[in-house]
Amino acid sequence: MRSAAMRVVVGGGTGFVGRALTQLLRSRGHQVTHVSRQGGEDRITWEELSHSGLPPCDAVVNLAGENVLNPFRRWGDAFCREVISSRVETTKALAEAIAAAEQPPRAWVLVTGVGFYRPSPTAEYTEDSPGGDFDFFSRLVSSWEAAALIPGSPTRGVVVRPGVVLGRDGGAIAQMLLPFRLGLGGPMGSGLQPFPWIHIQDLSGIVCHALEKESVQGILNGVAPSSPGTSNGTFARELAAALGRPALLPVPAWAVRAVFGAERAVMLLEGQRVLPKRTLESGYSFIFPELPAALRDIVA
């Protein structure tokens, strides 16, 4: 059943996930306005947001954030500050605009990440599991999610914590396709570390579900139901199989650290087994619950 048409404001709507979400929302009859650095048609700038407040809307989503795994950016204080401000400050700006709105929107969805949970080869995490205070990324997620809180607001709040987002025109796969197509792909480090993943259509689908379904609130893990059983090695083999190539060449841990720096390398060399418990309980039905079909869709 289609929900009534909504006016949705999306921060970071021009990025990899934002483009997919915008397409889905518009296909379901919703109007989308982006908040971005440059203005334009169906867009407002962050500056306009802070001066003039939210345009009249029914829901707000924030996807803004500098790509942490950009291999062309050296990990250092300046990049760290950008990574933090692009997430925390944009979230704060939207939360303040919601709090100040004469007619507050009905729903407010923030997309953060599974970096909240401590990497472990064995522990399994649901939305109720603790985390958020053991390294740079976990503390980033904590302050990011804290920035979204609006005490006493009638606006329904939802936080989606996605794993590695798999899609055709960006994200993790974009950087991996060339070496894998050349038969030079393989697992990272030991390959035994968990690999929490989600297809971009499902991440967009969960956000859309959270906007449209009035009963959804709180934390939702944005990972595929089969993702707790996926290791980095399994992912490498399945991606190679989808491309009809071997996955023989493991990338040694030292090489990953050399390219990304020790802090970011943790995201690739370690991982978490994350369960989408509340996501499934909320009634969301995954389009790509299994990895082989998800990868075939992307590389086809």
For each residue, the residues with C-beta under 8 A, 3 or more apart:
1:
2: 28 29
3: 6 28 212 213
4:
5: 29 30 31
6: 3 25 30 31 57 58 59 211 212
7: 30 31 33 55 56 57 58 59
8: 25 30 31 32 33 57 58 59 60 61 211
9: 32 33 34 35 54 55 57 59 60 61 94 105
10: 13 18 21 22 25 32 33 34 35 60 61 62 63
11: 34 35 36 60 61 62 63 64 90 91 93 94
12: 15 17 18 35 36 62 63 64 65 90
13: 10 18 19 21 22 32 34 35 36 61 63
14: 18 19 34 36
15: 12 18 19 63 64 170
16: 19 20 165 167 169 170 171 200
17: 12 20 21 63 111 165 167 171 200 203 204
18: 10 12 13 14 15 21 22 34 63
19: 13 14 15 16 22 23 169
20: 16 17 23 24 167 200 201 203 204
21: 10 13 17 18 24 25 61 63 203 204 207 208
22: 10 13 18 19 25 26 32 34
23: 19 20 26 27 204
24: 20 21 27 28 201 204 205 208
25: 6 8 10 21 22 28 30 32 208 211
26: 22 23 29 30 31 32
27: 23 24
28: 2 3 24 25 208 212
29: 2 5 26
30: 5 6 7 8 25 26 211
31: 5 6 7 8 26
32: 8 9 10 13 22 25 26 42
33: 7 8 9 10 42 43 44 55 57
34: 9 10 11 13 14 18 22 42 43 44
35: 9 10 11 12 13 43 44 45 46 49 64 90 94
36: 11 12 13 14 39 43 45 46
37: 45 46
38: 43 45
39: 36 43 44 45 48
40: 43
41:
42: 32 33 34
43: 33 34 35 36 38 39 40
44: 33 34 35 39 48 49 52 55
45: 35 36 37 38 39 48 49
46: 35 36 37 49 50 90 93
47: 50 51
48: 39 44 45 51 52
49: 35 44 45 46 52 53 54 93 94 97
50: 46 47 93 96 97
51: 47 48
52: 44 48 49
53: 49 97 100 101
54: 9 49 57 60 94 97 98 100 101 105
55: 7 9 33 44
56: 7 103
57: 6 7 8 9 33 54 60 105
58: 6 7 8 105 106 107
59: 6 7 8 9 105 106 107 108 109 211
60: 8 9 10 11 54 57 94 97 98 105 107 108 109
61: 8 9 10 11 13 21 108 109 110 111 207 211
62: 10 11 12 90 91 94 109 110 111 148
63: 10 11 12 13 15 17 18 21 111
64: 11 12 15 35 86 87 90 91
65: 12 68 83 86 87 90
66: 70 79 82 83 86 87
67: 70
68: 65 83 137 264 267
69: 172 175 260 264 267 268
70: 66 67 73
71: 175 259 260
72:
73: 70 79
74: 79 261
75: 79 80 260 261 263 264
76: 79 80
77: 80 81
78: 81 82
79: 66 73 74 75 76 82 83
80: 75 76 77 83 84 136
81: 77 78 84 85
82: 66 78 79 85 86
83: 65 66 68 79 80 86 87 140
84: 80 81 87 88 89 140 143
85: 81 82 88 89 90
86: 64 65 66 82 83 89 90
87: 64 65 66 83 84 90 91 112 140 144
88: 84 85 91 92 140 143 144 147
89: 84 85 86 92 93 147
90: 11 12 35 46 62 64 65 85 86 87 93 94
91: 11 62 64 87 88 94 95 110 144 147 148
92: 88 89 95 96 147
93: 11 46 49 50 89 90 96 97
94: 9 11 35 49 54 60 62 90 91 97 98 108 148
95: 91 92 98 99 108 147 148 149 150
96: 50 92 93 99 100
97: 49 50 53 54 60 93 94 100 101
98: 54 60 94 95 101 104 105 108 150 153 155
99: 95 96 104 150 153
100: 53 54 96 97
101: 53 54 97 98 104 105
102:
103: 56
104: 98 99 101 153 154 155
105: 9 54 57 58 59 60 98 101 108 155
106: 58 59 155 156 214
107: 58 59 60 155 156 157 158 210 211
108: 59 60 61 94 95 98 105 148 150 153 155 156 157 158
109: 59 60 61 62 157 158 159 160 207 210 211
110: 61 62 91 144 145 148 157 158 159 160
111: 17 61 62 63 159 160 162 203 207 222
112: 87 115 116 141 144 145 159 160 161 162
113: 116 137 141 161 162 163
114: 117 125 161 162 163 196 221 222 223 272 274
115: 112 137 138 140 141 267
116: 112 113 131 132 138 141 142 145 161
117: 114 123 125 129 131 138 272 274
118: 123 131 134 138 272
119: 193 194 266 270 271 272
120: 123 194 272 273
121: 192 193 194
122: 273
123: 117 118 120 272 273
124: 228 273 274 275
125: 114 117 129 131 221 272 273 274 275
126: 129 221 275 277 278
127: 161 218 219 220 221 277 278 279
128: 219 277
129: 117 125 126
130:
131: 116 117 118 125 134 138 141
132: 116 138 139 141 142 145
133: 138 139 142
134: 118 131 138 139
135: 138 139 263 266
136: 80 139 140 263
137: 68 113 115 140 141 263 266 267
138: 115 116 117 118 131 132 133 134 135 141 142
139: 132 133 134 135 136 142 143
140: 83 84 87 88 115 136 137 143 144
141: 112 113 115 116 131 132 137 138 144 145 161
142: 116 132 133 138 139 145 146
143: 84 88 139 140 146 147
144: 87 88 91 110 112 140 141 147 148
145: 110 112 116 132 141 142 148 149 159
146: 142 143 149
147: 88 89 91 92 95 143 144
148: 62 91 94 95 108 110 144 145 157 159
149: 95 145 146 157
150: 95 98 99 108 153 155 157
151:
152:
153: 98 99 104 108 150 157
154: 104
155: 98 104 105 106 107 108 150
156: 106 107 108 214 216 217
157: 107 108 109 110 148 149 150 153 217 218
158: 107 108 109 110 210 216 217 218 219 220
159: 109 110 111 112 145 148 218 219 220
160: 109 110 111 112 203 206 207 210 220 221 222
161: 112 113 114 116 127 141 219 220 221 222 274
162: 111 112 113 114 165 198 203 222 223
163: 113 114 195 196 197 198 222 223 224 227 272 274
164: 171 172 195 196 197 198
165: 16 17 162 171 172 197 198 199 200 203
166: 171 172 173 197 198 199 200 294 295 298
167: 16 17 20 170 171 173 199 200 201 298
168: 173 200 298
169: 16 19 174
170: 15 16 167 174
171: 16 17 164 165 166 167 174 200
172: 69 164 165 166 175 176
173: 166 167 168 176 177 239 298 299
174: 169 170 171 177
175: 69 71 172
176: 172 173 179 180 185 239
177: 173 174 180 181 243 299
178: 181 182
179: 176 182 184 185
180: 176 177 183 184 185 236 239 240 243 245 247
181: 177 178 243 245
182: 178 179 185 245
183: 180 245 246 248
184: 179 180 249
185: 176 179 180 182 236 239 240 245 247 249
186: 191 236 247 248 249 250 251
187: 190 191 231 232 233 235 236 247 250 251
188: 191 193 232 236 250 251 253 256 268 269
189: 193 232 250 251 252 253 256 268 269
190: 187 193 232 233 253 269
191: 186 187 188 231 232 233 236 250
192: 121 231 232 233
193: 119 121 188 189 190 231 232 269 270 271
194: 119 120 121 228 230 231 232 271 272 273
195: 163 164 227 230 231 232 234 235 271
196: 114 163 164 223 227 228 230 271 272 273 274
197: 163 164 165 166 223 224 227 230 235 291 294
198: 162 163 164 165 166 202 203 222 223 224 227
199: 165 166 167 202 203 224 287 288 294 297 298
200: 16 17 20 165 166 167 168 171 203 204
201: 20 24 167 204 205 287 288 297
202: 198 199 205 206 222 224 286 287 288
203: 17 20 21 111 160 162 165 198 199 200 206 207 222
204: 17 20 21 23 24 200 201 207 208
205: 24 201 202 208 209 284 286 287
206: 160 202 203 209 210 220 222 279 284
207: 21 61 109 111 160 203 204 210 211
208: 21 24 25 28 204 205 211 212
209: 205 206 212 213 216 282 283 284
210: 107 109 158 160 206 207 213 216 220 282
211: 6 8 25 30 59 61 107 109 207 208
212: 3 6 28 208 209
213: 3 209 210 216 282 283
214: 106 156
215: 282
216: 156 158 209 210 213 220 282
217: 156 157 158
218: 127 157 158 159 278
219: 127 128 158 159 161 278
220: 127 158 159 160 161 206 210 216 276 278 279 282 284
221: 114 125 126 127 160 161 274 275 276 277 278 279
222: 111 114 160 161 162 163 198 202 203 206 276 279
223: 114 162 163 196 197 198 227 228 274 275 276
224: 163 197 198 199 202 227 276 286 288 289 290 291 294
225: 275 276 280 286 289
226: 229 230 289 290 291
227: 163 195 196 197 198 223 224 230 273 274 276 291
228: 124 194 196 223 273 274 275
229: 226 234
230: 194 195 196 197 226 227 234 235 291
231: 187 191 192 193 194 195 234 235 271
232: 187 188 189 190 191 192 193 194 195 235 236 268 271
233: 187 190 191 192 236 237
234: 195 229 230 231 237 238 291
235: 187 195 197 230 231 232 238 239 291
236: 180 185 186 187 188 191 232 233 239 240 247
237: 233 234 240 241 247
238: 234 235 241 242 291 292 295
239: 173 176 180 185 235 236 242 243 247 295 299
240: 180 185 236 237 243 245 246 247
241: 237 238 244 247 292 295
242: 238 239 292 295 296 298 299
243: 177 180 181 239 240 299
244: 241
245: 180 181 182 183 185 240
246: 183 240
247: 180 185 186 187 236 237 239 240 241
248: 183 186
249: 184 185 186
250: 186 187 188 189 191
251: 186 187 188 189 255 256
252: 189 255 256
253: 188 189 190 256 257 265 269
254: 257 258
255: 251 252 258 259
256: 188 189 251 252 253 259 260 265 268 269
257: 253 254 260 261 262 265 269
258: 254 255
259: 71 255 256
260: 69 71 75 256 257 264 265 267 268
261: 74 75 257 264 265
262: 257 265 266
263: 75 135 136 137 266
264: 68 69 75 260 261 267 268
265: 253 256 257 260 261 262 268 269
266: 119 135 137 262 263 269 270
267: 68 69 115 137 260 264 270
268: 69 188 189 232 256 260 264 265
269: 188 189 190 193 253 256 257 265 266
270: 119 193 266 267
271: 119 193 194 195 196 231 232
272: 114 117 118 119 120 123 125 163 194 196
273: 120 122 123 124 125 194 196 227 228
274: 114 117 124 125 161 163 196 221 223 227 228
275: 124 125 126 221 223 225 228
276: 220 221 222 223 224 225 227 279 280 284 286
277: 126 127 128 221 280 281
278: 126 127 218 219 220 221 281 282
279: 127 206 220 221 222 276 282 284
280: 225 276 277 284
281: 277 278
282: 209 210 213 215 216 220 278 279
283: 209 213
284: 205 206 209 220 276 279 280
285:
286: 202 205 224 225 276 289
287: 199 201 202 205
288: 199 201 202 224 293 294 297
289: 224 225 226 286
290: 224 226 293 294
291: 197 224 226 227 230 234 235 238 294 295
292: 238 241 242 295 296
293: 288 290 296 297
294: 166 197 199 224 288 290 291 297 298
295: 166 238 239 241 242 291 292 298 299
296: 242 292 293 299 300
297: 199 201 288 293 294 300
298: 166 167 168 173 199 242 294 295
299: 173 177 239 242 243 295 296
300: 296 297
